[in-house]
Amino acid sequence: MVDWEVTAKTIFCDSVKDEVTIIVQGTGAAKCSGLQKYDNPGKETKKALKLKRRTAGKELKCLGPECPVIKQQRDTLMSEK
């Protein structure tokens, strides 16, 4: 059982080549700030992704709620006592 209500960690996400914050609640629910920004990107975000895609040489796309990085962070935090 965890003794905290919510925690957040900022990481560099290779899927979108940007920093995102992963938020994990004590109940085990997890979400990523990148989901709001990159899952359904607006005009400015699409431009930024296009420029980053040229540099990265690959398609950049948010993996959404099924992202393995979100799951890994959640599982790591929930396993700590």
C-alpha positions as a Python dict, from the first residue, in 0.01 Angstrom:
ca = {
    (1, 'M'): (0, 0, 0),
    (2, 'V'): (128, 345, -86),
    (3, 'D'): (130, 632, 162),
    (4, 'W'): (96, 915, -89),
    (5, 'E'): (-201, 1055, -283),
    (6, 'V'): (-42, 1168, -608),
    (7, 'T'): (304, 1197, -756),
    (8, 'A'): (439, 1334, -1082),
    (9, 'K'): (757, 1278, -1278),
    (10, 'T'): (878, 1468, -1582),
    (11, 'I'): (1060, 1261, -1843),
    (12, 'F'): (1176, 1298, -2202),
    (13, 'C'): (933, 1107, -2425),
    (14, 'D'): (1097, 955, -2734),
    (15, 'S'): (756, 909, -2899),
    (16, 'V'): (705, 1286, -2933),
    (17, 'K'): (1061, 1410, -2866),
    (18, 'D'): (949, 1638, -2584),
    (19, 'E'): (929, 1648, -2207),
    (20, 'V'): (605, 1517, -2058),
    (21, 'T'): (484, 1475, -1703),
    (22, 'I'): (348, 1141, -1588),
    (23, 'I'): (100, 1173, -1301),
    (24, 'V'): (25, 870, -1085),
    (25, 'Q'): (-242, 867, -817),
    (26, 'G'): (-219, 652, -505),
    (27, 'T'): (-510, 448, -641),
    (28, 'G'): (-297, 341, -938),
    (29, 'A'): (-459, 565, -1199),
    (30, 'A'): (-198, 718, -1429),
    (31, 'K'): (-197, 979, -1704),
    (32, 'C'): (50, 1173, -1911),
    (33, 'S'): (52, 1543, -1994),
    (34, 'G'): (166, 1457, -2345),
    (35, 'L'): (-167, 1289, -2414),
    (36, 'Q'): (-352, 1621, -2397),
    (37, 'K'): (-100, 1797, -2616),
    (38, 'Y'): (-6, 1530, -2871),
    (39, 'D'): (-292, 1280, -2897),
    (40, 'N'): (-512, 1523, -3088),
    (41, 'P'): (-268, 1803, -3177),
    (42, 'G'): (-372, 2153, -3276),
    (43, 'K'): (-225, 2351, -3563),
    (44, 'E'): (81, 2483, -3374),
    (45, 'T'): (159, 2144, -3221),
    (46, 'K'): (135, 1978, -3563),
    (47, 'K'): (391, 2227, -3697),
    (48, 'A'): (628, 2154, -3409),
    (49, 'L'): (590, 1779, -3460),
    (50, 'K'): (662, 1815, -3831),
    (51, 'L'): (990, 1994, -3758),
    (52, 'K'): (1088, 1739, -3494),
    (53, 'R'): (1000, 1454, -3732),
    (54, 'R'): (1251, 1586, -3987),
    (55, 'T'): (1524, 1590, -3724),
    (56, 'A'): (1430, 1252, -3576),
    (57, 'G'): (1388, 1082, -3911),
    (58, 'K'): (1081, 892, -3794),
    (59, 'E'): (711, 940, -3735),
    (60, 'L'): (637, 1104, -3400),
    (61, 'K'): (310, 1008, -3238),
    (62, 'C'): (172, 990, -2886),
    (63, 'L'): (100, 630, -2790),
    (64, 'G'): (-197, 735, -2579),
    (65, 'P'): (-323, 568, -2262),
    (66, 'E'): (-165, 235, -2362),
    (67, 'C'): (187, 383, -2355),
    (68, 'P'): (434, 138, -2200),
    (69, 'V'): (628, 423, -2035),
    (70, 'I'): (319, 532, -1839),
    (71, 'K'): (255, 173, -1732),
    (72, 'Q'): (619, 123, -1630),
    (73, 'Q'): (625, 441, -1418),
    (74, 'R'): (296, 347, -1252),
    (75, 'D'): (407, -9, -1181),
    (76, 'T'): (741, 107, -1039),
    (77, 'L'): (576, 357, -805),
    (78, 'M'): (305, 116, -694),
    (79, 'S'): (559, -157, -614),
    (80, 'E'): (755, 70, -378),
    (81, 'K'): (656, 55, -14),
}
